[in-house]
Amino acid sequence: MNPGFSSWIEIEPVSPVFIGSNEKIEKFETIVEGNKTYILDFQRLLADDDFVELFVEKAQDILNSQRKDEAMKEILQKLNLSLSDVSLHSFREVLRNGKVVNVQMKRFVRSAGRYYIPGSSIKGAIRTVLIKGNPSLVRQFREALEQFMKEYKQGRNGGKRPNEGKIFGSPNKSPFRLLEISDSSFIDEEFVRFRPVEVKNLLKNKTRIPMMLELWLDSQDESNRVRAFIQTKVDRLSQMENWIKNPGYLLETFGDKSKFVEAIKRGTEKIIELEKNRITKASNPNEFKFILSFYEKLSQENRKMKDGFLLRLGAQTGFFSKTFFTEFLNREELKFLKSIHRVYRRKMNENLFPVSISIVESSDRPPVPKPLGWVRVRFAS
C-alpha cells in the first residue's frame, strides 16, 4: 500500500467564485445617490477616529432608513471624503414593477480582513467529486437512500434525514480523515469585487431579483491564483484501523496522486454532463448557449489536463455539485426530497430539478455569462 502523497497546489478561477462568510452588507453600509447604490468600505472608514466619532453622534439618524443617506453624506462631507473614494462598489438600482427593491449583498470569506479559500471548502468539493467518480460508492448511496425512503414511508426512521453514516460511519470513522488540505494563501484584493448574480429559471422566462455577491473574479492574470497544501496520510491507517470504517477504493485513490487526479476528473465530468443536460431541457436553450459553450470547453479541458483537474467550488454552485447524485432524480425521489426539506416544498419543479441556474458576467472582454464556482487546480512543481 502506498503511503500517500503531499504537494502544494495552485488554484485559479475559471469562472467567478463565491465562498460566503455569513457576513451581509447592512443598509447603513450603503448610500443611494441618484440611481446608484454605493457599498461603503466600512473597514477603512472605521479606522478613522473622526469618522467613528461623527458616526456615533449621528447613530440615531443613520439607523433610520428615511434619514440614513443624508446623515452619512453629511459625515463624508465634513471629513472631505468623496463617495467614490470610500466605496467598495456601486451598482444601478434594481427595479421591479417600477419600484426600487432591496438587493441581498453578501461578502466573500476573509481572515484578518484578507480574502482566502478555506481548506474545508476545498476538501468538501474534492470529497464530493471523489464520491461521484466511483460507481461503487454512488451505488451504495443509492441503496442507502432507497432504504431510507422505504423506512420513512413506513414511519420507522424517527423523522431523521439520510446521512453518510450508512456508508462511511460517523465523521470520526470516515476515510476522508486521511485527506488534509490547508487554507489557501491570500487572494489579491484587486481580483475581488461585488458583482450582480442572476438566478434564471430554465423553464420559464423568469429571473429572480439578483444578488450582489463579493466574488473572486476570473481575470486571466498570472498573479490571480492562490496556493494550498494537500496531503493524504494513508500511512496513518494502521493507527486508525480500529475505527476507520470501509475505506475501500479511497485508500487506493489517496495512495497514488495520478489515481487521485483521475478520480476527481471522472467526478467533475459527471457534474459537467448533468449541467449540460439540464440546459438542453430549458424551454429556450438558445438563451443559455454561452453557458452550454462554457461547459463544452470545460469538458474538453478536464479530459486533457495531466497534472491537475477542474473543480466546482463554493456557494451558489447548485444541487449536483454538492451531492452524490450522478443522474437526474426520478419523480419518487423528488417527491421524497420535497417532503423532508421545507425549502423545496413550494419551489420544486418536478419536470426539471433544479430548475434554476446562477449566472454572472465573466471578466472576459467582451463579458460573457458564466455559471459560478469553477476553478482550475494544478500540482505545483
Secondary structure, DSSP 8 states (H G I E B T S, - for coil): -----EEEEEEEESS-B--EEEEE--GGGEEEETTEEEEE-HHHHTT-HHHHHHHHHTHHHHTSTTTHHHHHHHHHHHTT--TGGGEEEEEE--EETTEE----EEEE-EETTEE---HHHHHHHHHHHHHHT-HHHHHHHHHHHHHHHHHHHTT-STT----THHHH-SGGG-GGGGEEE-------GGGEEEEEEEEEESSSS-B---EEEEEE-----TTS-EEEEEEE-GGGHHHHTTT----THHHHHHH-HHHHHHHHHHHHHHHHHHHHHHHHTSSSGGGGHHHHHHHHHHHHHHHH-SSEEEEE-SSSS-GGGSSS--S---HHHHHHHHHH-HHHHTT--TTSSS-EEEEEE-SSSS--EEES-EEEEEE--
